[in-house]
Amino acid sequence: MILSTETLIPDSSKKSLIESLSSAFTADRLIDEIRLLLKAEVVTKCGITLPDNRTRLAAVQLLFSYLEGRPVERIITKSTSQVIDPDADLSSRLKKSPALRRMMRRLLTEAE
């Protein structure tokens, strides 16, 4: 079962959630936060301050997703239309395994 916001949040709650988020996160505040992320730094164990490239990259990706939209993501699907013949696999296994042949003979004699 795939859960989405449509199944988890009722319509009345969605509207109030959107309204509260839009009032809390104005456009100016979002711009300021992205600017901070673009200047993010990390302090190493030795006390050296370096640019936090992961955070900066995430900020650039976020900024571009707002400006240009998200790119189309590739979805790789496996084709399941191949017909699998279980008898072909069993016959090749029987050719290679004397123990499997003995077991099959024993099962056939027990079944008769």
C-alpha distance (Angstrom), angle and dihedral (degrees) to the residues before:
residue distance angle dihedral
M1 . . .
I2 3.77 . .
L3 3.78 115.2 .
S4 3.76 119.8 -153.5
T5 3.78 136.9 168.6
E6 3.81 88.5 -95.6
T7 3.80 91.3 64.0
L8 3.79 98.1 36.5
I9 3.81 103.2 44.2
P10 3.82 122.0 46.5
D11 3.82 118.4 -132.2
S12 3.81 94.6 -107.8
S13 3.80 91.0 53.2
K14 3.82 92.1 46.8
K15 3.78 91.6 58.4
S16 3.79 93.6 49.0
L17 3.80 91.0 45.0
I18 3.80 92.1 51.3
E19 3.79 91.5 47.0
S20 3.80 93.3 49.8
L21 3.80 92.7 46.4
S22 3.80 93.1 48.1
S23 3.80 91.4 50.2
A24 3.82 92.8 47.1
F25 3.80 96.2 43.7
T26 3.77 109.1 44.3
A27 3.79 121.2 -177.8
D28 3.81 91.4 -104.7
R29 3.80 91.8 52.3
L30 3.81 91.7 49.3
I31 3.80 90.7 50.6
D32 3.81 91.1 49.8
E33 3.80 91.7 49.3
I34 3.81 92.5 49.7
R35 3.82 89.6 49.1
L36 3.81 88.8 53.7
L37 3.78 91.0 49.5
L38 3.81 91.1 50.7
K39 3.82 88.6 56.9
A40 3.83 95.6 44.4
E41 3.79 117.3 145.2
V42 3.78 134.8 -174.0
V43 3.80 128.5 -149.4
T44 3.81 116.7 -137.6
K45 3.80 125.9 -142.5
C46 3.80 88.7 -96.4
G47 3.80 91.3 55.6
I48 3.80 95.9 -106.5
T49 3.80 115.4 144.2
L50 3.81 113.6 -136.8
P51 3.80 132.7 172.1
D52 3.83 112.5 -90.4
N53 3.78 97.2 -128.6
R54 3.82 95.9 -178.9
T55 3.78 92.2 55.8
R56 3.80 91.9 43.1
L57 3.80 91.4 50.4
A58 3.81 90.9 49.6
A59 3.82 89.3 50.0
V60 3.80 92.1 51.2
Q61 3.81 90.8 48.5
L62 3.79 90.4 49.3
L63 3.79 91.3 48.2
F64 3.79 92.7 50.1
S65 3.79 91.4 46.6
Y66 3.82 88.2 57.4
L67 3.81 94.2 43.5
E68 3.79 102.6 39.0
G69 3.79 104.9 12.4
R70 3.75 128.1 -114.0
P71 3.80 117.1 -57.2
V72 3.77 120.1 -113.8
E73 3.78 106.5 -90.9
R74 3.77 119.6 -138.6
I75 3.76 116.6 -115.6
I76 3.78 115.2 -160.3
T77 3.77 115.0 -157.3
K78 3.76 127.5 -174.6
S79 3.77 118.3 -131.8
T80 3.78 111.5 -123.7
S81 3.78 95.8 -178.1
Q82 3.81 92.8 101.0
V83 3.78 110.4 113.8
I84 3.78 111.1 -130.4
D85 3.77 116.5 -152.5
P86 3.81 109.1 -153.1
D87 3.82 91.4 -169.2
A88 3.81 92.2 59.8
D89 3.80 90.9 54.0
L90 3.80 92.1 46.8
S91 3.80 93.1 48.8
S92 3.81 92.5 50.8
R93 3.82 90.1 48.6
L94 3.82 90.6 48.9
K95 3.81 90.7 52.2
K96 3.79 91.6 53.4
S97 3.80 101.7 40.6
P98 3.81 124.0 60.9
A99 3.82 89.7 -177.7
L100 3.81 90.9 56.8
R101 3.82 90.1 49.5
R102 3.81 90.6 51.7
M103 3.81 91.2 48.6
M104 3.80 92.2 48.9
R105 3.84 91.3 48.9
R106 3.80 90.0 50.0
L107 3.83 91.8 49.1
L108 3.81 91.3 48.3
T109 3.80 92.9 50.6
E110 3.83 90.5 48.2
A111 3.80 90.7 49.8
E112 3.84 92.5 53.5
